[in-house]
Amino acid sequence: MRTLLISCVIAALALGVSVAEARQLRIENKRGVALEQLVITAKSGEMRKSFILAENLDAKKVTTRSVPPEHCLYDVKGVFADKSTLAAADMNLCAQTIIRLVE
C-alpha cells in the first residue's frame, strides 16, 4: 500500500501537479437531461471563489474533474438543459469522491 501511495505522489510530481491538486471528483449525470453547468463556491477564505466544475455534461454521462485544493466546503449549484436547478450547501468535497445527479 505504501508503495502505491509513493508511486502516486511521484506520478503527480512528474506531471507538475501538487499532491493536493491530484484530488479528483467523479460527476455522474444520472438524469434524463443534460447538465449545462455545475458551479462550486468556496465557503471559506476572504473571497468566496466560484469555480465551474462541469459544463455541457450530456444525460447519463460521467466526467471526472479536479477539485481546487485550497478549500473543502463548497456550495454547489447546477443548471440543466430543461432549466431545472439543483443546490446543495456546505458540501465537503474533500470527503467526496462522487457527485451523483439524480431526478
JOKADA-V589668 format. One record per pair of residues at least 4 apart in sequence whose ideal C-beta (glycine too) atoms are under 8 Angstrom apart, sorted by the first residue. I is the first residue (numbers start at 1). J is the second residue. D is the distance in Angstrom with one decimal. If there is no record, write none. Layout:
# JOKADA-V589668
{{I | J | D} {I | J | D}}
This chain:
# JOKADA-V589668
{{1 | 5 | 6.6} {2 | 6 | 6.3} {3 | 7 | 6.2} {4 | 8 | 6.5} {5 | 9 | 6.5} {6 | 10 | 6.2} {7 | 11 | 6.2} {8 | 12 | 6.3} {8 | 22 | 7.1} {9 | 13 | 6.4} {9 | 19 | 5.6} {10 | 14 | 6.2} {11 | 15 | 6.5} {12 | 17 | 4.9} {12 | 18 | 7.0} {12 | 19 | 5.4} {12 | 21 | 7.5} {12 | 22 | 4.5} {13 | 17 | 7.6} {13 | 19 | 7.7} {17 | 21 | 4.8} {17 | 22 | 5.7} {18 | 22 | 7.3} {18 | 69 | 6.9} {20 | 69 | 3.6} {21 | 66 | 6.1} {21 | 69 | 5.1} {22 | 66 | 7.8} {23 | 66 | 6.9} {23 | 67 | 5.3} {23 | 69 | 6.6} {23 | 94 | 7.2} {24 | 64 | 5.2} {24 | 65 | 7.1} {24 | 66 | 6.1} {24 | 67 | 7.4} {24 | 97 | 7.6} {25 | 53 | 7.3} {25 | 64 | 7.0} {25 | 65 | 5.6} {25 | 66 | 7.5} {25 | 67 | 5.0} {25 | 93 | 6.2} {25 | 96 | 6.3} {25 | 97 | 6.7} {25 | 98 | 7.3} {25 | 99 | 6.4} {26 | 62 | 6.4} {26 | 63 | 7.7} {26 | 64 | 5.2} {26 | 97 | 6.3} {26 | 98 | 4.6} {26 | 99 | 7.4} {27 | 35 | 7.9} {27 | 38 | 6.6} {27 | 53 | 6.9} {27 | 54 | 5.1} {27 | 57 | 6.6} {27 | 62 | 6.9} {27 | 63 | 5.2} {27 | 64 | 7.3} {27 | 65 | 6.3} {27 | 98 | 7.8} {27 | 99 | 5.1} {27 | 101 | 7.2} {28 | 62 | 4.9} {28 | 98 | 6.4} {28 | 99 | 7.2} {28 | 100 | 4.7} {28 | 101 | 6.6} {29 | 34 | 7.3} {29 | 35 | 4.9} {29 | 57 | 4.8} {29 | 58 | 7.0} {29 | 59 | 6.1} {29 | 60 | 6.6} {29 | 61 | 5.5} {29 | 62 | 7.3} {29 | 101 | 4.9} {30 | 60 | 6.8} {30 | 100 | 6.0} {30 | 101 | 6.0} {30 | 102 | 4.8} {30 | 103 | 7.5} {31 | 35 | 7.4} {31 | 59 | 5.9} {31 | 60 | 7.9} {31 | 80 | 6.6} {31 | 101 | 5.6} {31 | 102 | 6.6} {31 | 103 | 5.6} {32 | 59 | 5.2} {32 | 60 | 7.4} {32 | 103 | 7.2} {33 | 59 | 5.5} {33 | 80 | 4.9} {33 | 81 | 5.0} {33 | 82 | 4.8} {33 | 84 | 7.3} {34 | 56 | 6.7} {34 | 57 | 6.5} {34 | 58 | 5.0} {34 | 59 | 5.4} {34 | 80 | 6.6} {34 | 81 | 4.3} {35 | 54 | 6.3} {35 | 55 | 7.9} {35 | 56 | 7.5} {35 | 57 | 4.2} {35 | 78 | 5.9} {35 | 79 | 7.7} {35 | 80 | 5.7} {35 | 81 | 7.7} {35 | 101 | 6.4} {36 | 55 | 7.0} {36 | 56 | 6.6} {36 | 79 | 4.8} {36 | 80 | 6.2} {36 | 81 | 5.8} {37 | 52 | 6.2} {37 | 54 | 7.2} {37 | 55 | 5.2} {37 | 56 | 7.9} {37 | 78 | 6.8} {37 | 79 | 5.3} {38 | 52 | 7.3} {38 | 53 | 4.7} {38 | 54 | 4.2} {38 | 55 | 7.6} {38 | 57 | 7.5} {38 | 76 | 6.9} {38 | 77 | 7.5} {38 | 78 | 4.5} {38 | 99 | 7.7} {38 | 101 | 8.0} {39 | 50 | 5.6} {39 | 51 | 7.0} {39 | 52 | 5.7} {39 | 53 | 6.7} {39 | 76 | 7.5} {39 | 77 | 5.1} {39 | 78 | 7.4} {40 | 50 | 7.0} {40 | 51 | 5.3} {40 | 53 | 5.1} {40 | 67 | 7.7} {40 | 74 | 4.1} {40 | 75 | 7.1} {40 | 76 | 5.3} {40 | 77 | 7.9} {40 | 91 | 7.8} {40 | 93 | 7.0} {41 | 48 | 5.4} {41 | 49 | 7.1} {41 | 50 | 4.5} {41 | 51 | 7.8} {41 | 74 | 6.1} {41 | 75 | 4.6} {41 | 77 | 7.5} {42 | 48 | 5.6} {42 | 49 | 4.8} {42 | 50 | 7.6} {42 | 51 | 7.9} {42 | 68 | 7.4} {42 | 70 | 7.1} {42 | 71 | 4.1} {42 | 73 | 7.3} {42 | 74 | 5.9} {43 | 48 | 7.1} {43 | 71 | 7.0} {43 | 73 | 3.9} {43 | 74 | 6.2} {43 | 75 | 6.5} {43 | 90 | 6.4} {44 | 71 | 5.5} {44 | 72 | 7.9} {44 | 73 | 6.2} {45 | 49 | 6.9} {45 | 70 | 7.2} {45 | 71 | 6.7} {49 | 68 | 7.5} {49 | 70 | 7.8} {49 | 71 | 7.7} {51 | 68 | 5.7} {53 | 65 | 5.3} {53 | 67 | 7.6} {53 | 76 | 7.9} {54 | 63 | 5.8} {54 | 65 | 6.0} {57 | 61 | 5.5} {57 | 63 | 5.7} {67 | 93 | 4.9} {67 | 94 | 7.7} {71 | 93 | 8.0} {72 | 92 | 5.3} {72 | 93 | 6.2} {72 | 94 | 3.7} {72 | 95 | 7.5} {73 | 90 | 5.6} {73 | 91 | 7.1} {73 | 92 | 5.9} {73 | 93 | 7.8} {74 | 90 | 7.9} {74 | 91 | 5.4} {74 | 93 | 5.4} {75 | 87 | 7.3} {75 | 88 | 7.2} {75 | 89 | 5.2} {75 | 90 | 7.1} {75 | 91 | 7.4} {76 | 86 | 7.5} {76 | 87 | 7.0} {76 | 88 | 4.5} {76 | 91 | 5.2} {76 | 99 | 7.2} {77 | 85 | 6.9} {77 | 86 | 7.0} {77 | 87 | 5.1} {78 | 85 | 6.5} {78 | 86 | 4.4} {78 | 87 | 7.7} {78 | 101 | 6.7} {79 | 83 | 7.1} {79 | 84 | 7.8} {79 | 85 | 5.4} {80 | 84 | 4.8} {80 | 85 | 7.2} {80 | 86 | 7.8} {86 | 101 | 6.8} {91 | 96 | 6.6} {91 | 99 | 7.9} {92 | 96 | 6.5}}
